[in-house]
């Protein structure tokens, strides 16, 4: 593969996502010579054509100004990087299920989710005072740094949080307990328990979570 495009893939792997300007700055550091945004966009178009980079998505920041568009690796690109995580996790799950009953496995995964919530360092103590849209911005930012490709949108019933990528998709189909772990993670991050509306593991386009807004009661 052409060297600049290989660098772009490596940067996206390290950062999960990046804008064109962020890629320009990172490439300048790596290759020690100037590269323009036009050139980077050209390489991104080629990588998209090879199904190695996703189409640009809006990065939600909550701040005013022009929207920022970010790029990320596709599953096909991630599979090109050598790792042994899938096999290791597969063996770990097999050992857990061989030695523990289902409830004990779930307790362990719930503990993992709770630990992730704690490490996210979101203002849990005052979540109820934070508007849901602001909470969702924080949660999406956190999830995206962990490979979920998350986004949110409004809905007639409230809000929908979507995760377009499963960081452990190779395991989730066989080990549905991971979907339960994600539900606990998202519930802990949001401060409310959402309603599941679809799962990537069940061939939906995304894992979708509905966060309903309480309807005001009518006074008579």
N, C-alpha and C positions, 0 to 999 in steps of 0.2 A: 504494500500500500504506500501511496505517496506520503512522505514524511510529515508534512504539515497536517494532513488529515489524520494521521496516526496520533499526532500530538493533541489534536482537537478531541479525539476519542478519549485519550488518557485524562485530559483536563475535565471532561464531562463525567468521567468515571469517578474522579477524585471529589468533584464538587456537587454531583447529582444533577445540577442544572446550571446554566450560565447564559447571559446575554451575549450579543455580538461584541459589545464593548469589553465585557469581562474576558471574553476569549482573546480579543486583540491584546489586552494587557498581559494576560497569562502567556500568550505565545511570544510576545516581545521579551519576556523574562527567560523563556526556554531557549529560543533560537537566536537571541542576541542581535536581532536586526528588525527594522520596522516592517510592519505588515498592516495593511489597511483593512477597514471594515468591509469594503467591497470585496477584497480577496477572501476574507473569512466567510462572507455570505456565499461566495462562489463554491468554496469547499463544503459548506454546509448543504448547499443544494445537491452536490454530488453524493454526499453521505446520506441525505434523505432519499435520493434515488436508489441507493443501495440498501435502504431500510436499516440503516445503522443509527440514524438520528431522527428524533420525533419532529413533527411539525411544530412551529413555534406556538407557545401558549402564553397567555397573559399572566405575569407574576402579580398577584394581589398584594399590595403593600399597605393599603388604607391611606396612603399619603396622596395629596393632590399632585397633578402634573400628568405628563404623558405616560401611557401604560408602557411597561417594560415587557418585552417578549423574550422568553427563555427557551433554550433547547436542552434536550436530555437524550440519553442513550435509549435505544430500543432493546427489547429482550434479546434480539438477534445479536446486537453489539456486545451486550454483557456476556453472552455465552462464549465470545471469542477470547475473553480474558481468562487465563487459567486460574482455577481455584478448586478446593476440595471441600468447600462448605456443604454442598448438597449431600455428598456421601457421608460426611461427618454427622450432620443433623439427622440423616436417615437412620444411621446406626444408633444415635442417642435416643431417638424416639422408639426404636425397636426395643432397646434395653429398658427404657422407662415403662413401656407397656407390658413387657415381659415380667417385670418385677413389682409393678404397682397396679392397683385397680384404677378404673377410669376416674373416680372421684379424686384420687390422690394426684393423678396426672393433671387434672384440671386445677387443683389447688396450686401446683407448681407453676403452671402457666399463668394463673391469676397473679401469683407473686411476681412473675416476670413483668406482666403488664403494669402492676402497681409500681414496680421499681422504675420502669420507663416514665411513668407519669411523674414520679418524684424527680427524676433526672431532667425532665423537661423544664422544671423550675418556673412553671406558669403560676400566676397569682391565685392559687386555689382558694386561699382563705377569703378572698373578696370576689369570687367568680360571679356571684349573684348580682353584684353591683356593676358588672361589666356588660355592655350590650352584646347580644349574641353575635352580631356581625363582627365585632371586634374580637370576641373569643375565637370565632371561626378563622379569622385572619391569622391569629397566633397559632392555632392548631394546624392549619394548612402549612404554615411555614415550618413548624416542627416536623410534620409528617413528610414533607418534601425533602428535608435533610436526611431522612431515613429511607428514601427510595420509594415512597408511596405514590408519587405523582398526584397529589390531592388537589381538589378545587371545591368551591361551594357555590351554591346558587339559591335564589329565593324560590319559594313554592307557595301555592295557594294555602297550604297548611302551615307553612313556616319556612324552614330552610332544608336544603339537601346537601350533605357533605359526601363527596365522591372520592374514592381512591382508584385511580386508573391503572395502577400497577401493584402487584403483590410481591413484596421483597422475597418471599419464600414460596413462590407459586408452584415450584416443583414438588413441594411437600404438602401444600394445603389440600390438594385433591384427595390425598390418602389420609391426611391427618386433619380432620375437620376441627379438632380442638384449637387449631391456630386461628380459625375464624372467630371462635369465642374469645380468644386472647385479644384479638384486635377490637372486638366489641367492648371489652372491658377497658382497653387502652383509650379508645375514643370517648367512652363514657367518662373516664377519669379526667381526660384533658378538657372536656366540655363542661363537666359538672352536671350533666343530665344524661339520662339513658335514652339514646335514640332508638328508632324503629328500623330494623333492617329491611331494605327494599330490593336487594339483589347482591349477588356475590360473583366475583370473577371465577371462583372455583366451581360455580354452577353455570358457567358459560355466559354470564351477564357481561355487558360492556364495561361495567365497573362495579366495585363494591359501593353500595349506596346506603346512606343513613339519613333518615328523616328526623329532623328536630322540630317537633310541632310547637307552635306558639299558642299559649292558652288564649281562648277566645273570651272577650270581655262579657261579663254577665249583664243581662238587661235588667234595669231597675224599674219596678212598677210602683 
